Amino acid sequence: MQEQRNWHRSRLPLAVPLDSVTPTDLSEHPVRGRVERHANHAAAKAVDGVAPLGLPRLPVLGWAAFSGARTAPLPSVLELPGVILTSSGRAAIALALRSLGLRNGDRVLVPTYHCPTMVAPIVAAGAKPAFYPIDPTGAPWLDAITKTTHGVRAMIVAHYFGLPQRMSTVREFCDERGIVLIEDCAHAMFGEVEGRPAGSFGDFAIASLTKFFPTTDGGCLVASGRYEPAEVLRPRSLRDEIKTAANVVEMGVEQRRLHGLNTLFDAAFRIVGRLPKAKFRDAEAAAVSRNGVSSRDWLEDFADGAIAWREPSKWTRWTVRHVHHERIVANRRRNYLHLAKLVDKLPGANALVPNLPDACAPYVFPLWVDEPERTYQRVRAAGIPVFRWDELWPSTPTLVGDSGFQWSMHVFQIGCHQDLRPTDIARMADALHAIFA
């Protein structure tokens, strides 16, 4: 599988040589936070002559969600034994860490390329994040981590963009050191890793439902036989249940995906007034304030009685049982490959992984951009579904040769989900060419 990849290998000269890193350096570094400039809606005016596309950033409810075969040709994390549905992927990480009984001073290895939602549960649990570098394929740089494992209780390893990472070496690394492996499948709901289902290598595996299903909440946790989550999740209020279902339907109506009911529901929503959208449909797509400072406290979800300790909505439970999986996998693979072809000669950018591995359903299409600060806001304003992890946890270090820091600046995560049609992908590619030209 590694031979299929053509990951971007250029490196920036960063501040801290790997051979001088100590355990303290990996958890206590001067602030290097950046702002994750995501928004829920595109800007209202044309940029670079490109009218806003108005495409959904994540899957939306429509009749098409129930087409195709119920099961996919690839295994799903939801099919693993003992899966527990949670309110979000970050809540699943929090539940895994709580079951370990972490104490103050315990350390958890986490990659330098991350969304803050990956780190917040560690800090909320009273542990310290110890950041490790990744290599140009996105795999943990194990040689650089070896001397930093003192006091480490767990390690989070992600399948970035939904493209499977080799896990057997990481599994062996953790076993030799008594480290609990948390396999982060937030981007990899469907897929195989070295001939096994994604999520089957970790002592725990977590995944995010909002990235793959038409819902505004939900994640899942899988625990191996050695660990059993002890937390009892609390039910949601009736008001929250109703609002969640209404928000999902409203987003489907806005995208005109419920043929035969769009007009009826649209009129109903106008009569009762637009309901406030679910607080954070997906934390990676959370809005930021106008002055560019993150508008949310990443730790608030983990306070006593907060959303992390609640059950997913009944809508989400219904959705994962009834939405057909074959279409999710097939359309994502189609869209990824189509986009890779259309942006093959995009000036100043290239596909990070042009050759899509066989046994995966991608979350996004990772696009390496040479001049990200010049283009990112313009891509967003064009209404292209895009994410960027340029807001990192404040104590994240800069390490020589670490691809994580480069990716946080240069990699645009372009949407390729199942509810984007081939014509949508073509319009996205046309907009990208107009912007980058």
ZARO-569707 format. One record per residue (C-alpha): residue number from 1; residue in three letters; x, y, z negated. Coordinates in nm, 4 decimals, decimal comma. Layout:
NODE   i  aa        u        v        w
NODE NUM ALA        X        Y        Z
...
END
This chain:
NODE   i  aa        u        v        w
NODE   1 MET   0,0000   0,0000   0,0000
NODE   2 GLN   0,2861   0,2382  -0,0744
NODE   3 GLU   0,4119   0,1932   0,2819
NODE   4 GLN   0,0863   0,3376   0,4132
NODE   5 ARG   0,1415   0,6677   0,2355
NODE   6 ASN   0,3135   0,9739   0,3695
NODE   7 TRP   0,3050   1,1946   0,0604
NODE   8 HIS   0,4609   1,5407   0,0776
NODE   9 ARG   0,8165   1,5119  -0,0559
NODE  10 SER   0,9538   1,8667  -0,0664
NODE  11 ARG   1,0422   1,9879  -0,4167
NODE  12 LEU   1,0774   2,3230  -0,5854
NODE  13 PRO   1,3704   2,4091  -0,8148
NODE  14 LEU   1,2084   2,4086  -1,1572
NODE  15 ALA   1,3349   2,5199  -1,4918
NODE  16 VAL   1,4043   2,2139  -1,7056
NODE  17 PRO   1,6349   1,9321  -1,5867
NODE  18 LEU   1,4839   1,5903  -1,6540
NODE  19 ASP   1,8010   1,4639  -1,8197
NODE  20 SER   1,7752   1,7387  -2,0816
NODE  21 VAL   1,4128   1,6766  -2,1754
NODE  22 THR   1,3444   1,5725  -2,5337
NODE  23 PRO   1,0164   1,4542  -2,6848
NODE  24 THR   0,9660   1,8064  -2,8188
NODE  25 ASP   1,0131   1,9590  -2,4723
NODE  26 LEU   0,7300   1,7450  -2,3379
NODE  27 SER   0,4770   1,8687  -2,5902
NODE  28 GLU   0,5955   2,2173  -2,6890
NODE  29 HIS   0,6812   2,4413  -2,3954
NODE  30 PRO   0,6177   2,8145  -2,3453
NODE  31 VAL   0,2774   2,8888  -2,2023
NODE  32 ARG   0,2529   2,8257  -1,8296
NODE  33 GLY  -0,1206   2,8234  -1,7852
NODE  34 ARG  -0,2684   2,9087  -1,4507
NODE  35 VAL  -0,6275   2,9855  -1,3623
NODE  36 GLU  -0,8437   2,7196  -1,2005
NODE  37 ARG  -1,0414   2,9424  -0,9700
NODE  38 HIS  -1,3422   2,7257  -0,8959
NODE  39 ALA  -1,6911   2,8606  -0,8343
NODE  40 ASN  -2,0334   2,6991  -0,8003
NODE  41 HIS  -2,1301   2,8977  -0,4903
NODE  42 ALA  -1,9455   3,0496  -0,1966
NODE  43 ALA  -1,9059   3,4243  -0,1584
NODE  44 ALA  -2,1929   3,5943   0,0192
NODE  45 LYS  -2,0017   3,7590   0,3054
NODE  46 ALA  -1,8032   3,6308   0,5996
NODE  47 VAL  -1,4253   3,6090   0,5682
NODE  48 ASP  -1,1865   3,5770   0,8635
NODE  49 GLY  -1,4916   3,5800   1,0884
NODE  50 VAL  -1,6215   3,2614   0,9228
NODE  51 ALA  -1,9753   3,2753   0,7866
NODE  52 PRO  -2,0143   3,0934   0,4520
NODE  53 LEU  -2,1003   2,7313   0,5236
NODE  54 GLY  -2,3153   2,6767   0,2154
NODE  55 LEU  -2,2193   2,3094   0,1838
NODE  56 PRO  -2,2683   2,1087  -0,1379
NODE  57 ARG  -1,9525   2,0789  -0,3461
NODE  58 LEU  -2,0613   1,7459  -0,4934
NODE  59 PRO  -2,3218   1,4792  -0,4034
NODE  60 VAL  -2,6834   1,5962  -0,3934
NODE  61 LEU  -3,0123   1,4109  -0,4200
NODE  62 GLY  -3,1745   1,3118  -0,0920
NODE  63 TRP  -3,3580   1,0218   0,0607
NODE  64 ALA  -3,0332   0,9121   0,2232
NODE  65 ALA  -2,8990   0,8153  -0,1205
NODE  66 PHE  -3,1229   0,5089  -0,1056
NODE  67 SER  -3,0198   0,3949   0,2431
NODE  68 GLY  -2,7769   0,1192   0,3329
NODE  69 ALA  -2,6934  -0,1821   0,1209
NODE  70 ARG  -2,7267  -0,1579  -0,2556
NODE  71 THR  -2,3785  -0,2932  -0,3136
NODE  72 ALA  -2,0507  -0,1752  -0,1643
NODE  73 PRO  -1,7717  -0,3875  -0,0139
NODE  74 LEU  -1,5428  -0,2502  -0,2870
NODE  75 PRO  -1,5753  -0,3165  -0,6607
NODE  76 SER  -1,6989  -0,0361  -0,8855
NODE  77 VAL  -1,5856   0,0616  -1,2344
NODE  78 LEU  -1,9536   0,0352  -1,3263
NODE  79 GLU  -1,9363  -0,3401  -1,2573
NODE  80 LEU  -1,6555  -0,4082  -1,5060
NODE  81 PRO  -1,7498  -0,6040  -1,8200
NODE  82 GLY  -1,8581  -0,4016  -2,1208
NODE  83 VAL  -1,9033  -0,0692  -1,9430
NODE  84 ILE  -2,0570   0,2066  -2,1588
NODE  85 LEU  -2,2235   0,5101  -2,0025
NODE  86 THR  -2,1185   0,8442  -2,1530
NODE  87 SER  -2,2092   1,2088  -2,1029
NODE  88 SER  -1,8966   1,2758  -1,8924
NODE  89 GLY  -1,5537   1,1440  -1,7984
NODE  90 ARG  -1,3886   1,3631  -2,0615
NODE  91 ALA  -1,6314   1,2279  -2,3208
NODE  92 ALA  -1,5170   0,8779  -2,2249
NODE  93 ILE  -1,1545   0,9780  -2,2927
NODE  94 ALA  -1,2601   1,1216  -2,6287
NODE  95 LEU  -1,4393   0,7988  -2,7235
NODE  96 ALA  -1,1359   0,5905  -2,6280
NODE  97 LEU  -0,9035   0,8075  -2,8373
NODE  98 ARG  -1,1398   0,8101  -3,1345
NODE  99 SER  -1,1475   0,4298  -3,1346
NODE 100 LEU  -0,7676   0,4300  -3,1772
NODE 101 GLY  -0,7911   0,6193  -3,5058
NODE 102 LEU  -0,5330   0,8799  -3,4022
NODE 103 ARG  -0,3640   1,0800  -3,6755
NODE 104 ASN  -0,2062   1,4245  -3,6731
NODE 105 GLY   0,1319   1,3957  -3,5081
NODE 106 ASP   0,0403   1,0997  -3,2877
NODE 107 ARG   0,1260   1,1659  -2,9257
NODE 108 VAL  -0,0520   1,0820  -2,6009
NODE 109 LEU   0,1309   1,0799  -2,2679
NODE 110 VAL  -0,0520   1,2776  -2,0006
NODE 111 PRO   0,0624   1,3827  -1,6501
NODE 112 THR   0,1735   1,7350  -1,5674
NODE 113 TYR  -0,0764   1,7351  -1,2810
NODE 114 HIS  -0,4117   1,7461  -1,4539
NODE 115 CYS  -0,7402   1,9219  -1,5060
NODE 116 PRO  -0,7675   2,0623  -1,8624
NODE 117 THR  -1,0528   1,8168  -1,9216
NODE 118 MET  -0,7911   1,5403  -1,9313
NODE 119 VAL  -0,5962   1,7110  -2,2112
NODE 120 ALA  -0,8734   1,8637  -2,4216
NODE 121 PRO  -0,9883   1,5298  -2,5743
NODE 122 ILE  -0,6304   1,4656  -2,6934
NODE 123 VAL  -0,6068   1,7981  -2,8744
NODE 124 ALA  -0,9613   1,7622  -3,0093
NODE 125 ALA  -0,8631   1,4236  -3,1569
NODE 126 GLY  -0,5798   1,5871  -3,3516
NODE 127 ALA  -0,3055   1,4329  -3,1376
NODE 128 LYS  -0,0373   1,6076  -2,9332
NODE 129 PRO  -0,0214   1,5883  -2,5527
NODE 130 ALA   0,3228   1,4782  -2,4295
NODE 131 PHE   0,3431   1,5711  -2,0640
NODE 132 TYR   0,5232   1,3442  -1,8207
NODE 133 PRO   0,6334   1,4158  -1,4615
NODE 134 ILE   0,4963   1,2417  -1,1560
NODE 135 ASP   0,6832   1,1346  -0,8451
NODE 136 PRO   0,5908   1,2357  -0,4877
NODE 137 THR   0,3333   0,9534  -0,4688
NODE 138 GLY   0,1551   1,0714  -0,7838
NODE 139 ALA   0,2846   0,7792  -0,9921
NODE 140 PRO   0,4298   0,8299  -1,3418
NODE 141 TRP   0,8038   0,8963  -1,3298
NODE 142 LEU   0,8781   0,6150  -1,5727
NODE 143 ASP   1,2552   0,6633  -1,5822
NODE 144 ALA   1,2010   1,0163  -1,7110
NODE 145 ILE   0,9481   0,9024  -1,9723
NODE 146 THR   1,1462   0,6191  -2,1304
NODE 147 LYS   1,3229   0,8275  -2,3948
NODE 148 THR   1,0106   1,0267  -2,4881
NODE 149 THR   0,7913   0,7447  -2,6229
NODE 150 HIS   0,8610   0,7932  -2,9956
NODE 151 GLY   0,5287   0,8369  -3,1727
NODE 152 VAL   0,3295   0,7747  -2,8548
NODE 153 ARG   0,0046   0,5873  -2,9110
NODE 154 ALA  -0,1528   0,6064  -2,5654
NODE 155 MET  -0,0820   0,6967  -2,2035
NODE 156 ILE  -0,3289   0,8314  -1,9462
NODE 157 VAL  -0,2562   0,7384  -1,5835
NODE 158 ALA  -0,4772   0,8679  -1,3013
NODE 159 HIS  -0,5683   0,7457  -0,9551
NODE 160 TYR  -0,5480   1,0915  -0,7988
NODE 161 PHE  -0,7957   1,1843  -0,5245
NODE 162 GLY  -0,9458   0,8338  -0,5414
NODE 163 LEU  -0,6331   0,6823  -0,3831
NODE 164 PRO  -0,5182   0,3803  -0,5863
NODE 165 GLN  -0,1885   0,3902  -0,7755
NODE 166 ARG   0,0103   0,0741  -0,8375
NODE 167 MET  -0,0555  -0,0158  -1,2011
NODE 168 SER   0,1335  -0,3388  -1,2750
NODE 169 THR   0,4615  -0,1560  -1,3480
NODE 170 VAL   0,2842   0,0943  -1,5736
NODE 171 ARG   0,1049  -0,1907  -1,7504
NODE 172 GLU   0,4376  -0,3594  -1,8192
NODE 173 PHE   0,5895  -0,0305  -1,9382
NODE 174 CYS   0,3087   0,0191  -2,1909
NODE 175 ASP   0,3099  -0,3422  -2,3104
NODE 176 GLU   0,6827  -0,3321  -2,3826
NODE 177 ARG   0,6374  -0,0241  -2,6021
NODE 178 GLY   0,3059  -0,0993  -2,7688
NODE 179 ILE   0,1343   0,1913  -2,5890
NODE 180 VAL  -0,2388   0,1825  -2,5149
NODE 181 LEU  -0,3007   0,2371  -2,1421
NODE 182 ILE  -0,5983   0,4538  -2,0449
NODE 183 GLU  -0,6636   0,4110  -1,6730
NODE 184 ASP  -0,8212   0,7319  -1,5454
NODE 185 CYS  -1,0608   0,6446  -1,2637
NODE 186 ALA  -1,2408   0,9797  -1,2637
NODE 187 HIS  -1,1501   1,0075  -0,8948
NODE 188 ALA  -1,1731   0,6336  -0,8241
NODE 189 MET  -1,5205   0,4986  -0,8950
NODE 190 PHE  -1,4789   0,2381  -0,6190
NODE 191 GLY  -1,1629   0,0566  -0,5157
NODE 192 GLU  -0,9015  -0,2099  -0,5656
NODE 193 VAL  -0,5531  -0,1823  -0,7131
NODE 194 GLU  -0,3073  -0,4567  -0,6236
NODE 195 GLY  -0,5951  -0,6911  -0,5472
NODE 196 ARG  -0,7847  -0,6141  -0,8693
NODE 197 PRO  -1,0752  -0,3757  -0,9354
NODE 198 ALA  -0,9753  -0,0208  -1,0208
NODE 199 GLY  -1,0056   0,0166  -1,3972
NODE 200 SER  -0,9094  -0,3431  -1,4775
NODE 201 PHE  -0,5466  -0,2719  -1,5735
NODE 202 GLY  -0,6076  -0,0381  -1,8659
NODE 203 ASP  -0,6857  -0,1158  -2,2274
NODE 204 PHE  -0,9466   0,1483  -2,1512
NODE 205 ALA  -1,0750   0,2801  -1,8209
NODE 206 ILE  -1,2780   0,5961  -1,7738
NODE 207 ALA  -1,4715   0,7289  -1,4758
NODE 208 SER  -1,6896   1,0255  -1,3803
NODE 209 LEU  -2,0384   0,9799  -1,2380
NODE 210 THR  -2,0962   1,3386  -1,1206
NODE 211 LYS  -1,8206   1,3035  -0,8611
NODE 212 PHE  -1,9901   1,0093  -0,6870
NODE 213 PHE  -2,3619   1,0209  -0,7713
NODE 214 PRO  -2,6327   1,2893  -0,7378
NODE 215 THR  -2,6520   1,3878  -1,1016
NODE 216 THR  -2,5346   1,6693  -1,3266
NODE 217 ASP  -2,3943   1,4606  -1,6107
NODE 218 GLY  -2,2417   1,1239  -1,6823
NODE 219 GLY  -1,9252   0,9230  -1,7161
NODE 220 CYS  -1,8365   0,5741  -1,8254
NODE 221 LEU  -1,5912   0,3940  -2,0510
NODE 222 VAL  -1,4644   0,0381  -2,0203
NODE 223 ALA  -1,2828  -0,1166  -2,3155
NODE 224 SER  -1,0784  -0,4344  -2,3060
NODE 225 GLY  -1,1335  -0,7068  -2,5634
NODE 226 ARG  -0,8687  -0,5587  -2,7968
NODE 227 TYR  -1,0570  -0,2333  -2,8531
NODE 228 GLU  -1,4193  -0,1591  -2,9221
NODE 229 PRO  -1,5543   0,1991  -2,9350
NODE 230 ALA  -1,7221   0,2478  -3,2713
NODE 231 GLU  -1,9010   0,5745  -3,1969
NODE 232 VAL  -2,2808   0,5568  -3,1677
NODE 233 LEU  -2,3919   0,8082  -2,9076
NODE 234 ARG  -2,6927   1,0213  -2,9925
NODE 235 PRO  -2,9931   1,0646  -2,7605
NODE 236 ARG  -3,0574   1,3859  -2,5732
NODE 237 SER  -3,3483   1,6173  -2,6408
NODE 238 LEU  -3,6597   1,5951  -2,4241
NODE 239 ARG  -3,5950   1,9490  -2,3020
NODE 240 ASP  -3,2456   1,8530  -2,1881
NODE 241 GLU  -3,3771   1,5429  -2,0116
NODE 242 ILE  -3,6363   1,7451  -1,8200
NODE 243 LYS  -3,3902   2,0193  -1,7281
NODE 244 THR  -3,1364   1,7681  -1,5974
NODE 245 ALA  -3,3868   1,5975  -1,3681
NODE 246 ALA  -3,5263   1,9309  -1,2483
NODE 247 ASN  -3,1812   2,0674  -1,1708
NODE 248 VAL  -3,0923   1,7616  -0,9628
NODE 249 VAL  -3,4150   1,7871  -0,7631
NODE 250 GLU  -3,3702   2,1615  -0,7149
NODE 251 MET  -3,0185   2,1170  -0,5732
NODE 252 GLY  -3,1487   1,8550  -0,3317
NODE 253 VAL  -3,4241   2,0927  -0,2220
NODE 254 GLU  -3,1776   2,3788  -0,1750
NODE 255 GLN  -2,9804   2,1561   0,0624
NODE 256 ARG  -3,3040   2,0452   0,2380
NODE 257 ARG  -3,2347   1,6775   0,1682
NODE 258 LEU  -3,5815   1,5732   0,0439
NODE 259 HIS  -3,7685   1,5750   0,3732
NODE 260 GLY  -4,1440   1,5960   0,3251
NODE 261 LEU  -4,1068   1,7442  -0,0230
NODE 262 ASN  -3,8696   2,0368   0,0325
NODE 263 THR  -4,1431   2,2948   0,0919
NODE 264 LEU  -4,3591   2,1709  -0,1949
NODE 265 PHE  -4,0775   2,1663  -0,4494
NODE 266 ASP  -3,9359   2,4943  -0,3232
NODE 267 ALA  -4,2689   2,6633  -0,3839
NODE 268 ALA  -4,2971   2,5046  -0,7276
NODE 269 PHE  -3,9531   2,6278  -0,8298
NODE 270 ARG  -4,0390   2,9791  -0,7111
NODE 271 ILE  -4,3557   2,9759  -0,9187
NODE 272 VAL  -4,1956   2,8617  -1,2437
NODE 273 GLY  -3,8758   3,0571  -1,1824
NODE 274 ARG  -3,5373   2,9097  -1,1080
NODE 275 LEU  -3,4245   2,6882  -1,3909
NODE 276 PRO  -3,0737   2,7545  -1,5211
NODE 277 LYS  -2,8339   2,5071  -1,3674
NODE 278 ALA  -2,6934   2,2307  -1,5837
NODE 279 LYS  -2,4242   2,3906  -1,7976
NODE 280 PHE  -2,1332   2,2197  -1,6248
NODE 281 ARG  -2,2261   1,9809  -1,3541
NODE 282 ASP  -1,8635   1,8823  -1,3194
NODE 283 ALA  -1,5972   2,0361  -1,5383
NODE 284 GLU  -1,3478   2,0536  -1,2517
NODE 285 ALA  -1,5951   2,2729  -1,0640
NODE 286 ALA  -1,6653   2,4983  -1,3633
NODE 287 ALA  -1,6932   2,8678  -1,2828
NODE 288 VAL  -1,4493   3,1259  -1,4108
NODE 289 SER  -1,5152   3,4784  -1,5266
NODE 290 ARG  -1,4712   3,7708  -1,2913
NODE 291 ASN  -1,1421   3,8800  -1,4440
NODE 292 GLY  -0,9887   3,5423  -1,3576
NODE 293 VAL  -0,9805   3,4073  -1,7138
NODE 294 SER  -1,1411   3,0713  -1,7803
NODE 295 SER  -1,4920   3,1283  -1,9128
NODE 296 ARG  -1,5104   2,8136  -2,1225
NODE 297 ASP  -1,3407   2,6761  -2,4266
NODE 298 TRP  -1,2246   2,3303  -2,3251
NODE 299 LEU  -1,2530   2,2053  -2,6841
NODE 300 GLU  -1,6140   2,3028  -2,7463
NODE 301 ASP  -1,7519   1,9788  -2,6017
NODE 302 PHE  -1,5869   1,7751  -2,8799
NODE 303 ALA  -1,7172   1,9486  -3,1917
NODE 304 ASP  -1,9441   1,7478  -3,4205
NODE 305 GLY  -2,2837   1,7173  -3,2567
NODE 306 ALA  -2,1528   1,8412  -2,9203
NODE 307 ILE  -2,2250   1,6970  -2,5790
NODE 308 ALA  -1,9349   1,4475  -2,5868
NODE 309 TRP  -2,1093   1,2440  -2,8545
NODE 310 ARG  -2,4454   1,2232  -2,6764
NODE 311 GLU  -2,5837   0,9686  -2,4363
NODE 312 PRO  -2,6016   1,0444  -2,0654
NODE 313 SER  -2,9385   1,1615  -1,9415
NODE 314 LYS  -3,2079   0,9155  -1,8493
NODE 315 TRP  -3,1873   1,0556  -1,4969
NODE 316 THR  -2,8224   0,9527  -1,4769
NODE 317 ARG  -2,8996   0,6045  -1,6067
NODE 318 TRP  -3,1712   0,5684  -1,3432
NODE 319 THR  -2,9437   0,7023  -1,0698
NODE 320 VAL  -2,6572   0,4576  -1,1232
NODE 321 ARG  -2,9063   0,1688  -1,1105
NODE 322 HIS  -3,0885   0,2761  -0,7950
NODE 323 VAL  -2,8586   0,4768  -0,5665
NODE 324 HIS  -2,7103   0,2504  -0,2985
NODE 325 HIS  -2,3335   0,2076  -0,3113
NODE 326 GLU  -2,2482   0,1017   0,0433
NODE 327 ARG  -2,3247   0,4469   0,1837
NODE 328 ILE  -2,1092   0,6193  -0,0800
NODE 329 VAL  -1,8018   0,4206   0,0183
NODE 330 ALA  -1,8619   0,4231   0,3943
NODE 331 ASN  -1,9376   0,7944   0,4263
NODE 332 ARG  -1,6460   0,9043   0,2100
NODE 333 ARG  -1,4032   0,6973   0,4121
NODE 334 ARG  -1,5554   0,8249   0,7394
NODE 335 ASN  -1,5327   1,1875   0,6265
NODE 336 TYR  -1,1752   1,1554   0,5016
NODE 337 LEU  -1,0529   1,0011   0,8269
NODE 338 HIS  -1,2492   1,2487   1,0383
NODE 339 LEU  -1,1070   1,5454   0,8482
NODE 340 ALA  -0,7534   1,4059   0,8672
NODE 341 LYS  -0,7841   1,3955   1,2461
NODE 342 LEU  -0,9331   1,7443   1,2761
NODE 343 VAL  -0,6695   1,9174   1,0614
NODE 344 ASP  -0,3745   1,7234   1,1989
NODE 345 LYS  -0,2255   2,0365   1,3568
NODE 346 LEU  -0,3455   2,2918   1,1019
NODE 347 PRO  -0,0828   2,5692   1,0846
NODE 348 GLY   0,0906   2,5947   0,7465
NODE 349 ALA  -0,0784   2,2861   0,6029
NODE 350 ASN  -0,0798   1,9093   0,6315
NODE 351 ALA  -0,2612   1,6099   0,4900
NODE 352 LEU  -0,0897   1,4939   0,1723
NODE 353 VAL  -0,1965   1,1362   0,2548
NODE 354 PRO  -0,2942   1,1145   0,6230
NODE 355 ASN  -0,3228   0,7340   0,6206
NODE 356 LEU  -0,6148   0,6346   0,4005
NODE 357 PRO  -0,5522   0,3053   0,2138
NODE 358 ASP  -0,8003   0,0299   0,2917
NODE 359 ALA  -0,9355  -0,0554  -0,0513
NODE 360 CYS  -1,0593   0,2821  -0,1764
NODE 361 ALA  -1,3403   0,5369  -0,1580
NODE 362 PRO  -1,1734   0,8795  -0,1766
NODE 363 TYR  -1,2999   1,1516  -0,4067
NODE 364 VAL  -1,1440   1,4355  -0,2044
NODE 365 PHE  -0,9098   1,4983   0,0874
NODE 366 PRO  -0,5804   1,6349  -0,0535
NODE 367 LEU  -0,4418   1,9100   0,1705
NODE 368 TRP  -0,0885   2,0423   0,1146
NODE 369 VAL  -0,0810   2,4183   0,1820
NODE 370 ASP   0,2446   2,6090   0,2281
NODE 371 GLU   0,1066   2,9478   0,1183
NODE 372 PRO  -0,1729   2,8676  -0,1271
NODE 373 GLU  -0,2118   3,2132  -0,2818
NODE 374 ARG  -0,2764   3,3656   0,0607
NODE 375 THR  -0,5416   3,1143   0,1611
NODE 376 TYR  -0,7202   2,9611  -0,1386
NODE 377 GLN  -0,9698   3,2388  -0,2061
NODE 378 ARG  -1,0437   3,2626   0,1652
NODE 379 VAL  -1,1142   2,8887   0,1840
NODE 380 ARG  -1,3502   2,9205  -0,1116
NODE 381 ALA  -1,5215   3,2243   0,0350
NODE 382 ALA  -1,5840   3,0307   0,3566
NODE 383 GLY  -1,8041   2,7917   0,1594
NODE 384 ILE  -1,5744   2,4927   0,2051
NODE 385 PRO  -1,6048   2,2497  -0,0904
NODE 386 VAL  -1,2618   2,2920  -0,2494
NODE 387 PHE  -1,0974   2,2460  -0,5890
NODE 388 ARG  -0,7499   2,3264  -0,7160
NODE 389 TRP  -0,5878   2,2302  -1,0457
NODE 390 ASP  -0,3925   2,5518  -1,0893
NODE 391 GLU  -0,5050   2,5988  -1,4476
NODE 392 LEU  -0,2881   2,3700  -1,6581
NODE 393 TRP  -0,2884   2,3164  -2,0320
NODE 394 PRO  -0,0852   2,5978  -2,1937
NODE 395 SER   0,1961   2,3728  -2,3231
NODE 396 THR   0,2569   2,2020  -1,9869
NODE 397 PRO   0,6335   2,2100  -1,9138
NODE 398 THR   0,8059   2,2813  -1,5865
NODE 399 LEU   1,0440   1,9962  -1,5022
NODE 400 VAL   1,3022   1,9718  -1,2271
NODE 401 GLY   1,1807   1,7427  -0,9501
NODE 402 ASP   0,8304   1,7047  -1,0940
NODE 403 SER   0,5724   1,6877  -0,8172
NODE 404 GLY   0,2949   1,7727  -1,0635
NODE 405 PHE   0,3824   2,1420  -1,0773
NODE 406 GLN   0,4049   2,1623  -0,6982
NODE 407 TRP   0,0705   1,9913  -0,6539
NODE 408 SER  -0,1001   2,2265  -0,8990
NODE 409 MET  -0,0076   2,5149  -0,6692
NODE 410 HIS  -0,0026   2,3644  -0,3228
NODE 411 VAL  -0,2671   2,0902  -0,3103
NODE 412 PHE  -0,6213   2,1885  -0,2177
NODE 413 GLN  -0,8744   1,9159  -0,2961
NODE 414 ILE  -1,1182   1,9351  -0,0043
NODE 415 GLY  -1,4568   1,7700  -0,0481
NODE 416 CYS  -1,5339   1,4589   0,1575
NODE 417 HIS  -1,8296   1,3197  -0,0370
NODE 418 GLN  -2,1085   1,1095   0,1102
NODE 419 ASP  -2,3562   1,3959   0,1522
NODE 420 LEU  -2,1333   1,5842   0,3956
NODE 421 ARG  -2,2327   1,4959   0,7507
NODE 422 PRO  -1,9903   1,4644   1,0439
NODE 423 THR  -2,1134   1,8024   1,1684
NODE 424 ASP  -2,0345   1,9502   0,8262
NODE 425 ILE  -1,6812   1,8097   0,8412
NODE 426 ALA  -1,6359   1,9603   1,1876
NODE 427 ARG  -1,7555   2,3000   1,0635
NODE 428 MET  -1,5177   2,2767   0,7671
NODE 429 ALA  -1,2270   2,1996   1,0006
NODE 430 ASP  -1,3198   2,4893   1,2316
NODE 431 ALA  -1,3286   2,7242   0,9307
NODE 432 LEU  -0,9894   2,6004   0,8084
NODE 433 HIS  -0,8348   2,6579   1,1513
NODE 434 ALA  -0,9792   3,0099   1,1616
NODE 435 ILE  -0,8388   3,0873   0,8168
NODE 436 PHE  -0,4941   2,9339   0,8648
NODE 437 ALA  -0,4494   3,0729   1,2128
END
